[in-house]
């Protein structure tokens, strides 16, 4: 199956989900994907292919599956690193989970991420860059996070479970 077919299957799965946000994606205007290499005007965009393109991490499956899929292939961490991928667990609100690429680490509990399809309504399927994510876990271990919602210009009230961060292979050489 070619890339268009795979992206179409991802989009159909996303349309079946009725979650507020997640990784499935309906068709969106080409302007929503400006600056994202490899996407034409009629293709869908979801968090998984976006994270794969941005990070170079070549994992497959729904977003929530990335944590286990990375074991033995990519380094995994409990702390954020620029270029790593934050993996959110699946839940009723995130049936496919969610992945986001860390763009900046501002402090021990404050990062910025770039991700696709973290919105509802007209913004679904769009790329959001440099969006805040806060660690709200009791032990400061990034197991629970709050994510910025551009539509309301604030953090949502939902706390999301996070598996951790998958690092690109090149991070092994820098240790």
N, C-alpha and C positions, 0 to 999 in steps of 0.2 A: 504494500500500500504506500502511495506517495505521501509527501508532507501535507498536501491539501486534504487528502482523505483522512489522515490522522487528526489534523486540526478540526475537520468537520465532525469527527466522532467525539472529540473533546467538547466541542460546542453543543452537540446534541445532548450529551450527558449533563452539561451545565444547565441547559434549558429545562431539563427534567427536575432539577433541584429547585426548591423554592426558598432557599436560604436568603437572608439579607445580603450576604456577600459570600464569595467563594471563588473557585477557580474556573467554573464553567463560563462560557462567554457567548452572548448573542452577537450578531453582526453589528459592527460599529463603524462610524465614519472613518475614512482614511486619516483624517487629521488627528484622530485619537492615537494613532500609531506613529506619528511623525518622529523621526530620529531612531526608530527601531529597525535595524537592518533585517532583511529577509521577509518582510511583510508587505504584501501588495494591498491594493485598495479594497479588495473583496474578501480578505481573510479575517478569521476570528483571532482574538488575542486573549489568552488566559495566563494565569500566573506561572504555570509549569513551563511552557515553551519560552516565556519571557525570562524566567530565572535561568533556564538552560543557556539561552543566548548571552545573557549578561555575565554569568559566572563561569561559563565553560564547563560546568558540571554536567556530565552526560548521563543523568539518571532518567528513568522512565516511570510511568505509573502516576497515580493521583498524588497530589502534594503531600498528603499525610504519610504516604509510603516511602518518601525520600529518606527519612531517618534510618529505617531498617535496611533499605536498599543500599545505603552508603557504607554500611559496615564492611570492613575489609577492603573497600575500594577507595574511599575518600576519608580523610581525617574528619572526626566529629569533635565538637567542643561544646562546653556549657557556657562559654563566654563568647561574645561577638568579636569578629575580626572583619575588617573592611574586605569586601569581596566574598565573604561567606554567605550562605543561604540559611535564613531563619526558617525552621520548619514548624508550622502550627499543626497541632493534632486535629483530627476530625471530630466534629461535634454535631449536635442538631443544627446549629447555625452555620457550621462549615462542614457539610457532608463529604467534601473532597479534601478537607484541610486547606492549607494555604502556604505558599512559599514566597519569600521576599529577600532581595539581595541587600546586604548591609552596605550602605554608601558612606556612612561616617559613624564613628564611635565618639560620643561627646562626654561620656562619663560612665561610671560603673552601672548605672541604671537607665541610661539614656542613649539611644541610637537613632539614626536615620536610615530609612530603607527606600529602595526603589522597587515597585511591584506593579503588577497588572491586575486589573479586575477586582479591586478592593472597593467596591461601591455598588450602589443599587441605582435603579432608574436609568436616566440618560447617561450617567457616567460609567455604567458597567462596561467592562472590556477595555477601559482606558488605562494608560500608564500613569502612575502617580510617582513623582520623584521627590527624594529627600523628605520623606514623611516620617514624623516622630513615632517611635515605639518605646514604651516604658516598661521596665522590669518592675512588677509589683509583687513578686514572690516574697514570702516571709524570710527566706534564707538568701536572698539576692543571688539566685542561681538561674535566672531567666526561664523558670518553669511556668510562670504565669506572666502574661503581658497584656497591656492595653495598647490599642492601635488607633492612630489618628483617623478620623473620618472627615475628608475634605468637604463633603456636602454640608456638614453642620459646623465646620471650622472648629472642631474640638475633639477630644477623645470620646469614644463611645463609653457607655457604662459597662459593657461586656468585658469580662476578663477571659482571655483565651489561654488554654494550655499549650505550652510549647515543648517540643522534644529537645531542641537545641539548635546548633549551627553546624552545617556541613561545609567544610572548607575545600576549596579547589586543591588539587594535588600539588600545585606549585608552592603552597605553604609549607610542605614538608622540607623543602630545601632551605627555607628561611629560618628554621628552628635550630 
